[in-house]
Amino acid sequence: MTSTPELRTERLTIREWDTSDAAAALPVYGAEEVARWLTPEMRAVHDVAAMRSVLQAWIEAQPNLVPPAGRWAIERNEDGRLVGGLSLRLLPPYEEDFELGWQLRPDAWGNGYATEASRALVRWAFDQGVEELFAVARPKNERATATARRLGMEWVGETEKYYGHRLQVFRIRPSDLKRGTAG
Ligand SMILES: CC(C)(COP(=O)(O)OP(=O)(O)OC[C@H]1O[C@@H](n2cnc3c(N)ncnc32)[C@H](O)[C@@H]1OP(=O)(O)O)[C@@H](O)C(=O)NCCC(=O)NCCS
């Protein structure tokens, strides 16, 4: 069972999702600028009811995931606003590699929140004994690739092995965390 952290950074708290987050999560997952880069099922989040169903499914799945996999909300400390989400999941089809994923509501982009929150989650994952984490991004997803690099992730190549389309692959190991830039 995943022991879910509540991680606090200078500006952010990474915590478990609750179904009462549905209205606040919709500007993240219902935004076309976000959903276009995510898996097809996330493109169907059009309203609060659909968002609540998605959150319910995540919450129910969480205890049965292979640690440290999970999904978490990112809340801003200064006003308690939900600014986005983070995920750690086993990449299909082989389920050997853990993927770190980030999603922020578009009006929260440009503040370093994805980098700051990811750094805390990555540290926590390494403390659980994971030796490396991956991020995958479509070649045109420049914001995602910039976040990966900012975090100190190393570009390892392109592959179609995970989701069947061409993706840039980044990897981070414990020693890489030190190389990341501020945030
Ligand atoms: C990917 C995504 C999370 C990146 O958001 P972001 O805000 O650009 O990410 P970061 O946290 O790395 O922030 C970096 C930006 O904040 C700025 N910034 C401001 N303060 C900062 C700080 N303290 N630390 C770091 N960066 C800071 C940086 O200069 C940079 O701005 P720029 O993009 O204008 O150059 C966001 O675009 C998103 O949700 N995209 C859709 C979903 C998605 O593609 N997810 C990944 C799927 S593979």
The ligand as a Gaussian input file, in Angstrom:
#p B3LYP/6-31G(d) Opt

LIG

0 1
 C        4.122000      21.233000     -18.012000
 C        3.651000      22.321000     -17.053000
 C        3.311000      21.700000     -15.703000
 C        4.782000      23.345000     -16.916000
 O        4.322000      24.477000     -16.200000
 P        5.365000      25.666000     -15.886000
 O        4.722000      26.624000     -14.999000
 O        5.945000      26.120000     -17.178000
 O        6.491000      24.836000     -15.127000
 P        7.614000      25.212000     -14.085000
 O        7.156000      24.935000     -12.718000
 O        8.814000      24.447000     -14.518000
 O        7.792000      26.758000     -14.230000
 C        8.743000      27.308000     -15.107000
 C        8.400000      28.717000     -15.448000
 O        8.236000      29.473000     -14.233000
 C        9.239000      30.514000     -14.175000
 N        9.577000      30.677000     -12.758000
 C        9.156000      31.726000     -12.004000
 N        9.566000      31.547000     -10.752000
 C       10.270000      30.385000     -10.710000
 C       10.930000      29.685000      -9.694000
 N       10.953000      30.117000      -8.440000
 N       11.521000      28.505000     -10.015000
 C       11.509000      28.027000     -11.286000
 N       10.882000      28.671000     -12.308000
 C       10.269000      29.836000     -12.009000
 C       10.327000      30.048000     -15.089000
 O       11.098000      31.126000     -15.541000
 C        9.515000      29.420000     -16.199000
 O        8.888000      30.435000     -16.952000
 P        8.874000      30.411000     -18.552000
 O        8.228000      29.141000     -18.952000
 O        8.095000      31.618000     -18.889000
 O       10.287000      30.426000     -18.983000
 C        2.402000      23.047000     -17.602000
 O        2.733000      23.697000     -18.808000
 C        1.231000      22.127000     -17.867000
 O        0.439000      21.859000     -16.968000
 N        1.137000      21.627000     -19.129000
 C        0.052000      20.750000     -19.519000
 C        0.209000      19.357000     -18.952000
 C        1.481000      18.723000     -19.423000
 O        1.915000      18.909000     -20.536000
 N        2.079000      17.903000     -18.524000
 C        3.226000      17.147000     -18.868000
 C        2.808000      15.978000     -19.667000
 S        4.214000      15.163000     -20.298000

